[in-house]
Amino acid sequence: MFDDLMTDRITVRTSEGKIFMDVAASVQGNKVFTERTEIPLRPGDQISRITPAGVEETFIIEDPGFHSGGGDLPDTYQMRVRRS
């Protein structure tokens, strides 16, 4: 449903050592949104992305912010993050 807004591609590195690449997301300042709720996100996990200018940005998840969908709305993560 929000696929048009998920224009960023992120890599998630969990504290258990799992890596999820090419995750569709929307990075907006200290918030990151994704519908990939099967990824087990926890505080302290790391997110990275490459900007259009080729610069790698790295973030640490402070709060995964899982939100249950309803009706036509999907489940989402609305993460609160800080730059690493």
VOGU-3710 file (C-alpha; in Angstrom, 3 decimals, decimal comma):
1> mfddlmtdri> 0,000/0,000/0,000  2,815/2,402/0,880  5,190/0,889/-1,680  5,454/4,191/-3,588  6,824/5,859/-0,434  9,461/3,168/0,222  12,086/4,607/-2,131  15,161/3,849/0,007  16,970/0,514/0,114  18,483/-0,319/3,492
11> tvrtsegkif> 20,566/-3,115/4,973  19,621/-4,338/8,451  22,195/-6,008/10,713  20,623/-7,590/13,785  22,372/-8,172/17,099  22,064/-11,928/16,390  24,270/-11,472/13,312  21,554/-11,788/10,668  21,771/-9,481/7,653  18,789/-8,408/5,558
21> mdvaasvqgn> 19,765/-6,607/2,361  17,793/-4,526/-0,141  14,944/-3,828/2,305  12,435/-1,308/0,942  12,134/1,567/3,404  11,602/5,282/3,818  14,354/7,091/5,740  13,181/10,443/7,132  15,611/12,044/9,567  15,469/10,074/12,803
31> kvfterteip> 12,643/7,828/11,552  12,786/4,788/9,270  9,620/3,130/7,980  9,276/-0,342/6,441  6,597/-2,948/5,879  9,125/-5,807/6,287  7,790/-6,805/9,701  9,111/-10,380/9,435  12,572/-8,973/10,262  13,121/-9,348/14,046
41> lrpgdqisri> 14,176/-5,782/14,912  15,416/-4,857/18,382  16,949/-1,768/19,966  20,652/-1,654/19,136  20,305/-3,240/15,693  21,992/-1,360/12,843  20,612/0,048/9,602  22,652/1,406/6,718  21,952/2,881/3,317  23,871/4,461/0,465
51> tpagveetfi> 22,688/7,967/-0,469  22,328/8,983/-4,132  25,691/10,778/-3,715  27,317/7,453/-2,788  27,748/8,221/0,922  27,012/5,429/3,396  24,812/6,417/6,332  24,570/4,191/9,394  21,862/4,306/12,051  21,244/2,510/15,355
61> iedpgfhsgg> 17,671/1,511/16,181  16,515/3,044/19,457  12,897/1,849/19,212  11,643/-0,588/16,524  8,161/0,955/16,746  6,079/-1,986/15,528  2,559/-0,903/14,548  -0,220/-3,363/13,753  -2,168/-2,584/10,645  -5,897/-2,733/10,389
71> gdlpdtyqmr> -8,340/-3,084/7,565  -6,404/-2,219/4,417  -3,355/-0,953/6,330  -0,334/-3,284/6,612  1,740/-3,934/9,722  4,745/-1,603/9,777  7,881/-0,729/11,658  8,110/2,997/12,365  11,614/2,970/13,832  13,167/5,728/15,865
81> vrrs> 16,887/5,789/15,047  20,042/7,794/15,703  23,068/8,227/13,493  25,978/6,009/14,336
//
